[in-house]
């Protein structure tokens, strides 16, 4: 590692730059890539790849500004990630995230057929389970150690596998950003994500998906809306779902669009 950089730069980490300008960039993270370096992933995280491209600028932002990272996606999830490239850009966007002014929409393929639309406001507690961080959904108000969490969803399509396993494509919007929030909330509602072996049961759908794309969740951050940090104008960014997500939807008869 360069003596000037706190994060190892790795140009082999895969990601796509969808938008770049002076103050910020919007990226498409593939499934299988962790967002931030950690135990076992000190050189192959998304941030390692970003340091290979913008190392000096991200180093200048420093640890206090998370080296530009404004939010994170689970390793198995794919989709949009915003990163600040200047102090002004980062601070303006960080304030929007903290004020819950940034709109994030996710697409998920879930087991079963949920109601057409719904919400889950059960608080979430972070805990260590088997040595790993997990989100524990608490179904009572004011649960000790739990934080407020709100997930809104609507069903986009319903379908089934050739065996008859029911599934649905749902659009989710989160008003809070808790650990594994969408995964934990949908599982608590009785409709865990396909491919989620942490919050869902062993099912034929999960086995099929694992054979198709090992380690991938059927969860994609498809849309991000925010105010431009320099002009204040509303901006929207969209990332089409990756091939494995589209293949899963096709296998289940879930139509992604017109």
C-alpha positions as CSV (number, residue, x, y, z in Angstrom):
1,X,0.0,0.0,0.0
2,X,1.2,3.5,-0.7
3,X,2.4,5.3,2.4
4,X,0.0,8.1,1.7
5,X,-3.2,6.0,1.4
6,X,-5.1,4.5,4.4
7,X,-7.0,2.0,2.2
8,X,-5.3,-0.5,-0.2
9,X,-6.1,0.5,-3.8
10,X,-7.2,-2.5,-5.9
11,X,-8.1,-1.9,-9.5
12,X,-9.4,-5.4,-9.9
13,X,-12.5,-4.8,-7.7
14,X,-15.5,-4.7,-10.1
15,X,-17.9,-1.8,-10.1
16,X,-19.4,0.6,-12.7
17,X,-19.3,4.4,-12.6
18,X,-22.8,5.6,-13.7
19,X,-22.2,9.3,-13.0
20,X,-19.2,11.4,-12.0
21,X,-18.6,15.1,-11.4
22,X,-16.5,17.3,-9.1
23,X,-18.3,16.7,-5.9
24,X,-19.7,13.2,-6.0
25,X,-20.2,10.0,-8.0
26,X,-22.9,7.4,-8.4
27,X,-21.7,3.8,-8.7
28,X,-23.3,0.4,-9.5
29,X,-22.0,-2.2,-7.1
30,X,-22.3,-5.9,-8.2
31,X,-23.4,-8.6,-5.8
32,X,-20.6,-10.4,-4.0
33,X,-18.6,-7.3,-3.3
34,X,-18.6,-5.9,0.3
35,X,-18.8,-2.1,0.4
36,X,-16.3,-1.3,3.1
37,X,-13.1,-3.1,4.0
38,X,-13.2,-5.4,7.1
39,X,-12.1,-8.7,8.5
40,X,-11.4,-11.0,5.5
41,X,-12.0,-8.2,3.0
42,X,-9.3,-5.7,3.6
43,X,-8.3,-5.6,0.0
44,X,-11.3,-6.6,-2.1
45,X,-14.1,-4.2,-0.9
46,X,-15.7,-1.6,-3.1
47,X,-13.8,1.1,-1.3
48,X,-10.5,-0.6,-2.3
49,X,-11.6,-0.3,-5.9
50,X,-12.6,3.4,-5.4
51,X,-9.1,4.1,-4.0
52,X,-7.6,2.8,-7.2
53,X,-9.5,5.5,-9.1
54,X,-9.8,8.4,-6.6
55,X,-7.2,7.5,-4.0
56,X,-5.9,11.0,-3.3
57,X,-9.3,12.6,-3.2
58,X,-10.8,10.0,-0.9
59,X,-7.7,10.0,1.4
60,X,-8.2,13.8,1.7
61,X,-11.7,13.3,3.0
62,X,-10.3,11.1,5.7
63,X,-11.8,8.5,8.1
64,X,-14.1,11.2,9.7
65,X,-16.0,11.3,6.3
66,X,-15.8,7.5,5.8
67,X,-13.4,8.2,2.9
68,X,-16.4,9.4,0.8
69,X,-18.8,6.5,1.4
70,X,-22.3,7.9,2.1
71,X,-24.1,4.6,2.6
72,X,-23.6,0.8,2.1
73,X,-25.1,-2.2,0.5
74,X,-25.0,-5.7,1.8
75,X,-22.4,-8.0,0.1
76,X,-25.1,-10.0,-1.6
77,X,-27.0,-7.0,-2.9
78,X,-26.4,-5.1,-6.0
79,X,-27.2,-1.6,-7.2
80,X,-26.6,2.1,-6.6
81,X,-24.1,3.6,-4.2
82,X,-23.3,7.3,-3.7
83,X,-19.8,8.5,-2.8
84,X,-18.6,12.0,-2.1
85,X,-15.4,13.2,-3.9
86,X,-15.0,16.5,-2.2
87,X,-15.6,17.7,1.4
88,X,-18.4,20.0,0.2
89,X,-20.0,17.3,-1.9
90,X,-19.8,14.8,0.9
91,X,-21.1,17.1,3.6
92,X,-24.1,18.3,1.5
93,X,-25.1,14.7,0.6
94,X,-24.5,13.4,4.1
95,X,-26.9,16.0,5.5
96,X,-29.5,14.8,3.1
97,X,-29.1,11.2,4.2
98,X,-29.3,12.2,7.8
99,X,-32.4,14.3,7.2
100,X,-33.9,11.3,5.3
101,X,-34.3,13.4,2.2
102,X,-32.6,10.9,0.0
103,X,-35.1,8.4,-1.6
104,X,-33.8,4.9,-2.1
105,X,-35.8,2.3,-3.9
106,X,-34.9,-1.4,-3.9
107,X,-36.4,-4.3,-5.9
108,X,-36.6,-7.6,-4.1
109,X,-37.8,-11.1,-5.1
110,X,-39.5,-12.7,-2.1
111,X,-41.1,-16.0,-1.2
112,X,-44.9,-16.1,-1.4
113,X,-47.5,-13.5,-2.5
114,X,-47.6,-10.5,0.0
115,X,-50.5,-8.1,0.1
116,X,-50.5,-5.5,-2.8
117,X,-48.8,-2.9,-0.5
118,X,-47.8,-2.6,3.1
119,X,-45.4,-1.3,5.7
120,X,-43.3,-2.6,8.5
121,X,-42.4,-0.4,11.4
122,X,-41.1,-3.0,13.9
123,X,-37.8,-1.7,15.5
124,X,-34.6,-3.5,14.8
125,X,-31.8,-4.4,17.2
126,X,-28.3,-5.2,16.1
127,X,-26.8,-8.3,17.7
128,X,-24.1,-10.8,17.3
129,X,-25.4,-14.2,16.3
130,X,-22.9,-17.0,15.7
131,X,-20.1,-14.3,15.5
132,X,-21.9,-12.3,12.8
133,X,-23.9,-9.1,12.9
134,X,-27.6,-9.8,12.6
135,X,-30.8,-7.6,12.7
136,X,-33.3,-8.8,15.3
137,X,-36.8,-7.5,14.7
138,X,-38.6,-6.6,17.9
139,X,-42.4,-6.7,17.5
140,X,-43.1,-4.6,20.6
141,X,-43.0,-0.8,20.9
142,X,-40.1,0.7,22.8
143,X,-38.1,-2.5,22.8
144,X,-34.8,-2.0,24.7
145,X,-31.8,-1.7,22.5
146,X,-33.8,-1.5,19.3
147,X,-33.9,1.4,16.9
148,X,-36.9,2.7,14.9
149,X,-37.1,1.3,11.4
150,X,-39.7,1.8,8.7
151,X,-39.9,-0.1,5.4
152,X,-42.6,0.5,2.8
153,X,-43.3,-1.9,0.0
154,X,-45.6,-2.5,-3.0
155,X,-45.9,-5.6,-5.1
156,X,-44.9,-5.1,-8.8
157,X,-45.6,-8.6,-10.0
158,X,-46.5,-12.1,-8.8
159,X,-45.5,-15.5,-10.2
160,X,-44.3,-19.0,-9.4
161,X,-41.6,-21.5,-10.3
162,X,-42.5,-24.5,-12.6
163,X,-42.9,-26.5,-9.3
164,X,-45.5,-24.0,-8.1
165,X,-43.3,-22.1,-5.6
166,X,-45.0,-18.7,-5.2
167,X,-42.9,-15.6,-5.5
168,X,-43.3,-11.9,-6.0
169,X,-41.3,-8.9,-7.1
170,X,-41.7,-6.0,-4.7
171,X,-40.4,-2.4,-4.6
172,X,-39.2,-1.3,-1.2
173,X,-38.5,2.2,0.1
174,X,-36.8,2.5,3.5
175,X,-37.3,5.5,5.7
176,X,-34.4,4.4,7.9
177,X,-31.1,2.7,7.2
178,X,-30.8,-0.1,9.7
179,X,-28.6,-3.2,9.4
180,X,-30.2,-5.7,6.9
181,X,-33.4,-3.7,7.3
182,X,-35.3,-4.9,4.1
183,X,-34.2,-8.5,4.6
184,X,-35.2,-8.6,8.3
185,X,-38.5,-6.8,7.8
186,X,-39.7,-8.8,4.8
187,X,-38.7,-12.0,6.6
188,X,-40.6,-10.9,9.7
189,X,-43.7,-10.3,7.5
190,X,-43.4,-13.9,6.3
191,X,-41.9,-13.2,2.9
192,X,-38.1,-13.6,3.1
193,X,-35.9,-12.7,0.1
194,X,-35.0,-15.4,-2.3
195,X,-31.3,-16.2,-1.8
196,X,-31.3,-15.0,1.8
197,X,-29.9,-17.9,3.9
198,X,-29.5,-15.7,7.0
199,X,-33.1,-14.5,7.4
200,X,-35.0,-17.1,5.3
201,X,-35.6,-20.9,5.5
202,X,-34.0,-23.6,3.3
203,X,-36.3,-23.7,0.3
204,X,-36.2,-25.1,-3.2
205,X,-36.3,-21.5,-4.5
206,X,-33.2,-20.6,-2.5
207,X,-31.4,-23.7,-3.7
208,X,-32.2,-22.9,-7.3
209,X,-31.0,-19.4,-6.9
210,X,-27.8,-20.4,-5.1
211,X,-27.0,-22.8,-8.0
212,X,-27.6,-19.9,-10.5
213,X,-25.6,-17.2,-8.6
214,X,-24.0,-18.4,-5.4
215,X,-23.9,-15.7,-2.7
216,X,-26.2,-13.3,-4.4
217,X,-29.4,-11.9,-2.8
218,X,-32.4,-11.1,-4.9
219,X,-32.1,-7.5,-3.7
220,X,-31.2,-4.6,-6.0
221,X,-30.9,-0.9,-5.2
222,X,-32.6,0.3,-8.4
223,X,-33.3,4.0,-7.9
224,X,-31.7,6.9,-5.9
225,X,-33.2,10.4,-5.7
226,X,-31.3,13.3,-4.1
227,X,-30.7,17.0,-4.4
228,X,-27.6,18.0,-6.4
229,X,-25.0,19.2,-3.8
230,X,-24.1,22.3,-5.8
231,X,-27.4,23.4,-7.4
232,X,-30.0,21.9,-5.1
233,X,-31.8,20.6,-8.2
234,X,-33.5,17.1,-7.8
235,X,-31.6,14.3,-9.5
236,X,-32.6,10.7,-10.0
237,X,-30.3,7.8,-10.9
238,X,-31.4,4.4,-12.1
239,X,-29.5,1.1,-12.3
240,X,-31.1,-1.8,-14.2
241,X,-31.0,-5.1,-12.3
242,X,-28.1,-7.4,-13.1
243,X,-28.4,-10.6,-15.3
244,X,-28.8,-13.0,-12.4
245,X,-31.7,-10.9,-11.0
246,X,-33.4,-10.8,-14.5
247,X,-32.9,-14.5,-14.9
248,X,-34.5,-15.2,-11.6
249,X,-37.5,-13.1,-12.5
250,X,-37.9,-14.8,-15.9
251,X,-37.8,-18.2,-14.3
252,X,-40.6,-17.2,-11.9
253,X,-42.7,-15.4,-14.5
254,X,-42.1,-12.0,-12.9
255,X,-42.3,-9.2,-15.4
256,X,-39.8,-6.4,-14.8
257,X,-41.3,-3.8,-17.1
258,X,-43.4,-3.0,-20.1
